[in-house]
């Protein structure tokens, strides 16, 4: 029950840090007028740009991260 109480009183800073090392965000971007897919860390840092969505998701999974799509 102590864990539930701790979660109820979690700070915004602690909440923002949950899972940040486990996810990467993928969003479509234009590169030279061609759609590509940017991979970003949870803090917004761009880590890669890949030519295909499926390749971006596979690359993220290969690095033991959970890919999340951003529209």
N, C-alpha and C positions, 0 to 999 in steps of 0.2 A: 504494500500500500504506500510505502514511502516514495517509491518511484513515480506513482501516479501523482502524488502531491508535488513532487519536484517538477514534473512536466507542466502542471497547472501554473507554476510560478516561474517558468523559464523566461529569460530575458529575450528581447528582440535580437540581440547580438548572438546569444546561444542558439536561438531558432535559426538564424541565418546560416550558422555554421553546420547545421545538421546535414550530413550527406554530401557536403561540398567536395569531398575527396572521392566520391563514388559516381558522380554523374558528369556528363559532358553534354552541352547543348549544340544542336545542329540546326543551322538555318540557311535558307537559300540566299545567295548573294549574286550580284552581277559582276563578272570579271571580263573586261573587254567585250561587253554586250552579250556575254554567254552566261547562262545560269550555272553556278557552281555551288558547293555546299561548304560553309564555314563551320569549323568545329571550335567551340569555345569552352573554356573551363567555367566552373560555376561562378567564379569571381568576374567573369566577362573577358578574360584574357583569350585572345584568338590563338589557337594552337595549330590549326591547319586549314587549308582550303583544298577541297577535293572535287573532281569533275562530276562525280555521280553520287546521288543520295545513298544508294546501297553500299557503295564503297566507304562513304563517311561512317555509316552505322557499323559496318564490319571492322573498320579501323579502330573505332572507339571501343568496341567489344574486345578486340585483340589486346587492348591495353587495360583490360579488366575494369572498364567503366560502363555505366549504364547510359546509353544514348537517349536523349530527349529531344523531340522535335520542337522547334520554335517557328511559329508562323508569322 
